[in-house]
């Protein structure tokens, strides 16, 4: 969708209150990514959930469960979200606006690649561009200084820092840390034994869950509802005895293979794998 058409659609959805920025009368930069659904938006949302439940849960005879949206620190740690759910952040020293460092570097480096006509310099910039995703905060600061990268307003950036994306809280003054879950699959995995018993201690069987989760990449703040900070996750996981990856691809489903969860996104033809150490749970 073109930018002009996208903006027009966003304007209509907001004016007719399908959805709108949350806490709009108390707007701050921190509110970005939070949305309220109006009557029509809520009905559409419920219809999508109802169709998903009917198509996947009812037709495939899955066990639907529901878990709290808060999870303890050790579960978050063992699932890998504490160490991997981070973004590098830089801030405009004049306006205070913050940005995803990787996205800024890619944008500015691509601009310099397009503007230069010298093959050697162009290749060097390409090499840096292709390595950006693996940069540390020190690497980001070095590139910003070396290539004189500034904000769109021409302002300098503050030193790069690591921004932890999981939402952290506590339940009481004496409790350990808890997190708003980044996905609903964690609750499915920790309840494997009970659901296995409910299935008559036989494989295969599937588990589904619908619930609130926190979006990972919340530094990307300019993509309307495509980058909500809090969203509703629709997740299903199938459990079966260990089988080969080629068999999984042929079946077009998701299965648990020992400690590796293999999932194929329905209708998208994408294969994603998430590694979990179930014994640690």
Secondary structure, DSSP 8 states (H G I E B T S, - for coil): --HHHHHHHHHHHHHTTSEEETTGGG--GGGTT-EEE-HHHHHHHHHHHHHHIIIIIITTT-EEE---SEEEHHHHHHTTHHHH-EEEEEEBTTT--EEEHHHHHHHHHHHHHHH---HHHHHHHHHHHHHGGG--HHHHHHHHHHTT---TTS--B---EEEE-SEEEESSTTS-EEEE-S-SHHHHHHTHHHHHHHTTS-S-EEEEEEEEEE-S-TT--SSGGGG-SEEEEEEEEEE-S---HHHHHHHTS-EEETTEEEEEETTTTEEEEEE--GGG-
